[in-house]
Amino acid sequence: MEFILEIADFVVKAAIILMVVMLIVAVISNAAQRQRRQDGELQVRNLSRDLRDSAQTISLETLGKKQRKQAQKQARKAEKNEQAAEQRVFVIDFKGSLDAHEVDNLQREVNAVVGAAKAGDTVFVRLESPGGVVHGYGLGAAQLQRLRDAELELVIGVDKVAASGGYMMAAVADKVIAAPFAIIGSIGVVAQLPNFHRWLKKHDVDFETVTAGDYKRTLTVFGENTDAGRRKFKEDLEQIHAQFKNHIVQYRPKVDLDQVATGEYWTAEKALEMDLVDEICTTDSWLLARCKDHGIYHIRYYEKRPLGERIGKNVTAVLTSIREFLTKS
């Protein structure tokens, strides 16, 4: 038993030394690669083939030899039909965060689709976002509008949530589908910030703000906020909200704006009654219904991470595993 423990101890120490060497290599490599721009790449995957293959794998196993042969022949014929299909569906995924930085990749994906698609093709965007910064999601909505400008049918699919800025983007679509319990709506604007002025004053700390222009700064974190500043800040939010409401009316003219633009959100079942969505359906169901007679292509812009970053991540994972092993031992 003691011999085994000694071997284990040697292996752990050797692994640690190896990890340290790899970490050093990673740091050097990362520093070198930062000197040159990291380009990403566009990935295209045939989703219709993947969806069919998954279903066929199961169905073929349940058939006899003769039936299997016939089924495989029909599958090859279906693949030829796909290649000859006039209509194609391009799938884009958008999972937005608070700062909407994902719009950068969306822009590249839209560029690719607009350049490759032809009028009449469909773009299906699987969207998930609780919203975030106005300018970021406003740009995201403008990118989706480019697809419609190119005479492409735009369908948005929501499985979990499209609220606030997320719904601002979804509303641009020709058609919005959503899973039954997906969260939809929140057509409103919110801004909040703490204020430390009284705490600073209590500790005899002055905070000076110098501006040129009456409303260059309205509410601040450290300065003393005024009623005039609060009123102006509220006016700015109301102006953004008014533009948001006009955006909704432009793309979904049937909605009762007074009912939906309160900042509330609803599940998709209720949102369907309020004309915020057009159909209750999951994104997988929508794609499966079209995989037999459409060419479905998943478009994704992938940002390449520097080699050093990738090695560093692996080293961290291994060191964590070693630490847990030693802790248990």
ABEGO torsion letter per residue (X at the ends): XAAAAAAAAAAAAAAAAAAAAAAAAAAAAAAAAAABBBBBBBBBBBAAAAAAAAAAAAAAAABBAAAAAAAAAAAAAAAAAAAABABBBBBBBBBBBAAGAAAAAAAAAAAAAAAABBBGBBBBBBBBBAEEBAAAAAAAAAAAAAAAAAGBBBBBBBAABBBEAAAAAAAABABBBBBAABBBEGBBBBBBBBBAAAAAAAAGBBBBBBBBEAAABBBBAABBBBAAAAAAAAAAAAAAAAAAAAAAAAABAABBAAAAAAGBBBBAAAAAAAGABABBBBAAAAAAAAAAABBBBBBBBBBBBBAAAAAAAAAAAAAAAAAAAAAAX
